[in-house]
Amino acid sequence: VRSDSTNEYDQHILRIKKIEWNDNNISKIPQQIGFLDSLNWLELENNLIDTIPGVIGGLTKLEYLQLYNNKLARVPAGIGNLTKLRELYLHNNVLDTLSFSFEALTSLEIFWVQKNNLTSLPSSLCDLIDTSLPVSAFYYYENKICTSEKSCSGNISEQNCN
């Protein structure tokens, strides 16, 4: 999806607002994605992506980020800078930690991170759940969070703790 705009010289420029590249065997997100300053929707589900470039944290208009069913082992700290992010889908990857801060993600309405290898949840996420992220829109089951101290809500009945 593109939108037309004009610059200060009255020249037409195209701005990419939405990318949907699902089921394409994509293994790498190019660094150039950081230039897409109008991008508000990024959907890359069911691919082979194992790394997210740090420049993604500069996509200040991003509201929707869908990276489930990939091979992600980590998420860059810059994700915590996406203050307009409303929906974040990271389920079905191989994440063992969420090493970014949720403190500025106050617009987050939905967060799915189930079916990863998480052993705990960051306190900044727990604080967000207590203040603005509805617990009913937070999905973290089928991880390895085995004690109530590490799970925010203490509801660990569906965790795989063998």
Secondary structure in CASP SS format (residue, H / E / C, confidence):
PFRMAT SS
TARGET T0000
AUTHOR 0000-0000-0000
METHOD secondary structure of the structure
MODEL  1
V C 1.00
R E 1.00
S E 1.00
D E 1.00
S E 1.00
T E 1.00
N C 1.00
E C 1.00
Y C 1.00
D C 1.00
Q C 1.00
H E 1.00
I E 1.00
L E 1.00
R E 1.00
I E 1.00
K C 1.00
K E 1.00
I E 1.00
E E 1.00
W C 1.00
N C 1.00
D C 1.00
N C 1.00
N C 1.00
I C 1.00
S C 1.00
K C 1.00
I C 1.00
P C 1.00
Q H 1.00
Q H 1.00
I H 1.00
G H 1.00
F H 1.00
L C 1.00
D C 1.00
S C 1.00
L C 1.00
N C 1.00
W E 1.00
L E 1.00
E E 1.00
L C 1.00
E C 1.00
N C 1.00
N C 1.00
L C 1.00
I C 1.00
D C 1.00
T C 1.00
I C 1.00
P C 1.00
G H 1.00
V H 1.00
I H 1.00
G H 1.00
G H 1.00
L C 1.00
T C 1.00
K C 1.00
L C 1.00
E C 1.00
Y E 1.00
L E 1.00
Q E 1.00
L C 1.00
Y C 1.00
N C 1.00
N C 1.00
K C 1.00
L C 1.00
A C 1.00
R C 1.00
V C 1.00
P C 1.00
A H 1.00
G H 1.00
I H 1.00
G H 1.00
N H 1.00
L C 1.00
T C 1.00
K C 1.00
L C 1.00
R C 1.00
E E 1.00
L E 1.00
Y E 1.00
L C 1.00
H C 1.00
N C 1.00
N C 1.00
V C 1.00
L C 1.00
D C 1.00
T C 1.00
L C 1.00
S C 1.00
F C 1.00
S C 1.00
F C 1.00
E C 1.00
A C 1.00
L C 1.00
T C 1.00
S C 1.00
L C 1.00
E C 1.00
I E 1.00
F E 1.00
W E 1.00
V C 1.00
Q C 1.00
K C 1.00
N C 1.00
N C 1.00
L C 1.00
T C 1.00
S C 1.00
L C 1.00
P C 1.00
S H 1.00
S H 1.00
L H 1.00
C H 1.00
D H 1.00
L H 1.00
I H 1.00
D H 1.00
T H 1.00
S C 1.00
L C 1.00
P C 1.00
V H 1.00
S H 1.00
A H 1.00
F E 1.00
Y E 1.00
Y C 1.00
Y C 1.00
E C 1.00
N C 1.00
K C 1.00
I C 1.00
C C 1.00
T C 1.00
S H 1.00
E H 1.00
K H 1.00
S C 1.00
C C 1.00
S C 1.00
G C 1.00
N C 1.00
I C 1.00
S C 1.00
E C 1.00
Q C 1.00
N C 1.00
C C 1.00
N C 1.00
END
